[in-house]
Amino acid sequence: MITLTDKAAVKVKQLLESENATDLALRVAVRPGGCSGYSYEMFFDGEFAADDVVKTFGEV
């Protein structure tokens, strides 16, 4: 499970607004690779898959 602190949610909102991209979402992805066998990524994404888990934190 992923959670965002209130401070992190405010920062994500600020970043989205500064890019004028309020229609995007923060995606957290886990991919094979890296030293422990997994690589973790965070990026803004506008495409949503049917099996995505969507959570709201604060205003994001």
C-alpha positions as a Markdown table, in Angstrom:
| # | Residue | x | y | z |
|---|---|---|---|---|
| 1 | Met | 0.0 | 0.0 | 0.0 |
| 2 | Ile | 1.2 | 3.5 | -0.8 |
| 3 | Thr | 0.5 | 6.6 | 1.3 |
| 4 | Leu | 1.4 | 10.2 | 0.9 |
| 5 | Thr | 1.9 | 12.6 | 3.8 |
| 6 | Asp | -0.1 | 15.8 | 3.7 |
| 7 | Lys | 3.1 | 17.7 | 2.9 |
| 8 | Ala | 3.9 | 15.3 | 0.0 |
| 9 | Ala | 0.4 | 15.7 | -1.4 |
| 10 | Val | 0.7 | 19.5 | -1.3 |
| 11 | Lys | 4.0 | 19.3 | -3.2 |
| 12 | Val | 2.5 | 17.0 | -5.8 |
| 13 | Lys | -0.3 | 19.4 | -6.3 |
| 14 | Gln | 2.2 | 22.3 | -6.6 |
| 15 | Leu | 4.2 | 20.5 | -9.2 |
| 16 | Leu | 1.1 | 19.6 | -11.3 |
| 17 | Glu | -0.1 | 23.2 | -11.1 |
| 18 | Ser | 3.3 | 24.6 | -12.1 |
| 19 | Glu | 3.3 | 22.5 | -15.2 |
| 20 | Asn | -0.4 | 23.3 | -15.9 |
| 21 | Ala | -1.0 | 19.6 | -15.9 |
| 22 | Thr | -3.8 | 19.1 | -13.4 |
| 23 | Asp | -5.3 | 16.3 | -15.5 |
| 24 | Leu | -2.3 | 14.0 | -14.7 |
| 25 | Ala | -1.8 | 11.6 | -11.8 |
| 26 | Leu | 1.3 | 10.6 | -9.9 |
| 27 | Arg | 2.1 | 7.0 | -10.9 |
| 28 | Val | 4.2 | 4.8 | -8.6 |
| 29 | Ala | 5.5 | 1.8 | -10.5 |
| 30 | Val | 7.5 | -1.3 | -9.5 |
| 31 | Arg | 9.5 | -2.9 | -12.3 |
| 32 | Pro | 11.9 | -5.9 | -12.4 |
| 33 | Gly | 15.6 | -4.8 | -12.1 |
| 34 | Gly | 17.9 | -3.0 | -9.7 |
| 35 | Cys | 20.1 | -4.4 | -6.9 |
| 36 | Ser | 17.3 | -5.9 | -4.9 |
| 37 | Gly | 15.5 | -7.3 | -8.0 |
| 38 | Tyr | 13.1 | -4.4 | -8.3 |
| 39 | Ser | 13.2 | -0.8 | -9.4 |
| 40 | Tyr | 10.8 | 1.8 | -8.1 |
| 41 | Glu | 9.6 | 4.7 | -10.3 |
| 42 | Met | 7.4 | 7.8 | -9.7 |
| 43 | Phe | 6.2 | 10.0 | -12.6 |
| 44 | Phe | 3.2 | 11.9 | -13.8 |
| 45 | Asp | 1.0 | 10.0 | -16.2 |
| 46 | Gly | -2.3 | 10.7 | -18.0 |
| 47 | Glu | -3.1 | 7.1 | -19.1 |
| 48 | Phe | -5.0 | 4.8 | -16.8 |
| 49 | Ala | -5.3 | 1.1 | -17.1 |
| 50 | Ala | -8.4 | -0.9 | -16.0 |
| 51 | Asp | -6.3 | -2.7 | -13.3 |
| 52 | Asp | -4.7 | 0.5 | -11.8 |
| 53 | Val | -5.3 | 1.2 | -8.1 |
| 54 | Val | -6.3 | 4.8 | -7.7 |
| 55 | Lys | -6.0 | 6.6 | -4.4 |
| 56 | Thr | -6.7 | 10.2 | -3.4 |
| 57 | Phe | -4.5 | 12.1 | -0.9 |
| 58 | Gly | -5.6 | 15.6 | 0.0 |
| 59 | Glu | -6.5 | 17.3 | -3.2 |
| 60 | Val | -4.5 | 15.0 | -5.5 |
